[in-house]
Amino acid sequence: MFFGDWLQRREMLSPNKVALIDAINDNQPITYREWNQQTNQLANFFRNGLGIRKGDRVSIYAMNRVEYLDALFACNKLGAILHVINWRLKVRELEPMINDVAPRVLLYGQEFSSQVDALRSRLATVDQFIGLDQVTNDQDPHWPTERSNWPKTQLLPVELDWEDPWVICYTGGTTGLPKGAILHYRSITANSVNTIVSWGLRPDDVIPQYVPFFHTGGLNCLTTPLVHLGGTNIICAGFDIDQLFDQIQELKVTFFFAVPTMFLTMIQHPRWESLDLSNVRLVMAGGGPCPTVVYEAFCEKGVEFKSGYGLTEAGPNTFWLPTEEVKSKMGSVGRPLFHIDVKLVDEAGEEIGPNDVGHLLIRGLHLFGGYWNRPEATAEAVVDGWLHTGDLARRDEDGCYYIVGRLKDMIKSGGENIYPTEVEDLMHSHPAIVEAVLIPVPDPKWGEVGRAIIVLKPGARLTQADLIEWLREQMAHYKVPKSVVFVDALPKTAANKVDKRQLIEQYGS
């Protein structure tokens, strides 16, 4: 199946429609024609200035910005692969990921220049570092300066296949250390079609995008489907509650997606009571369970509020709850989207009936293309065409699904995945620690956070504050446990493994 140049096609169909509103630069509107032309400049630079060809990788290390999406669609024009970098990670965490992808180019925002300087000598495959901002430092080419040197003309088309990779997005999958999930043209396009058809997106939708683009939720929950359809994306550097309130009023936002912590911030804000949501027809939550108080707050304002479910390896969009069931099935993620099949199985792999809890399996054209350089992990995740999500769910008599929990002990905190093995490995490297375990504990703001259970070496001294500070210096802050419990010994199973279930029962509340 042939896939073309998305922005060229969109320009052909709706050239004067506003594609983007750049909230970082005074809400500057950009039409599809203007956006395609400026993306052509970047694609011409990539191909003719840097020699980027089909299959080459381009890494981007930046906050949300228009140039981020320019890079995404410039790669589409060339058949190159965009590797999106989680800017919350530390240099020691980024180095193995970037080297795994082996990019030829690394694009970066000025705010990450010191991290890039620390990485330069460690990234053997990077031929060129490109700054996305105009700065006085001339160590690297800067795109604002380079842009005027490259034409806006359309490039010769590249043949793109259903299975060709478009994006690499690192995730831990269902367990373990991060793996590069390949989002190819099949998965991104199928997710877009499912979303447009099942969620009822419209060309007149105006949607702010403040979920980080290094997440599939930022890129693919609504951003790429809205481009596919010809709607308007508002590009925001990050979540700013006052900016969102202003956009709802001034830019006539029709739909927005956020994680539960963002919604809690909204409904607790002084402006909430006077906020006019008459133009907003739908609000979606994702990235973890959303408190009932949020549903109720939006319901009181007459706005549909729904919870979604997804993961990098599947879309991410998977379910939809019909409007007429929003109030009666509060907390349900709904039914599978148009071209998606799901089932729940027991430990033996047999399908289960209504109201029983089981392992959620998903199949469909929206599934990812496997893990980069990890065929064994891919084979473990997808069996006979079914993605094994690692999540537990139940289905009611009406066919609506409810996400219950996780098979594994992954911690989901404020939309971010925390993998205990990674944190435990680092804690075990502390000179005062002999044993360490990370368990989840409920948190009213983040849904859940990590709690470290620590056994010290004889005679060693370590405080909670000291350990947290030490961890924050070496890894992304959201991974760091929010509390520490010191014990004399960890409980063990008959197989001499740490009994996490007992620890959760004892310390997990």
Secondary structure, DSSP 4 states (H G I P E B T S, - for coil): -----HHHHHHHH-TTSEEEEETTTTTEEEEHHHHHHHHHHHHHIIIIIH---TT-EEEEE--S-HHHHHHHHHHHHHT-EEEEP-TTS-HHHHHHHHHHH--SEEEE-GGGHHHHHHHGGG-TT--EEEESS--S--SS-BHHHHGGGS--PPPPP----TT-EEEEEEE-TTSSS-EEEEEEHHHHHHHHHHHHHHH---TT-EEEE-S-TTSHHHHHTTHHHHHHHT-EEEE-SS--HHHHHHHHHHS---EEEE-HHHHHHHHTSTTTTT---TT--EEEE-SS---HHHHHHHHHTT-EEEE---BTTB-S--EE--GGGTTTTTT--BEE-TTEEEEEE-TTS-B--TT-EEEEEEEETTB---BTT-HHHHHHHEETTEEEEEEEEEE-TTS-EEEEEESS--EEETTEEE-HHHHHHHHHTSTTEEEEEEEEEEETTTEEEEEEEEEEPTT----HHHHHHHHHTTS-GGGS-SEEEE-S---B-TTS-B-HHHHHHHH--
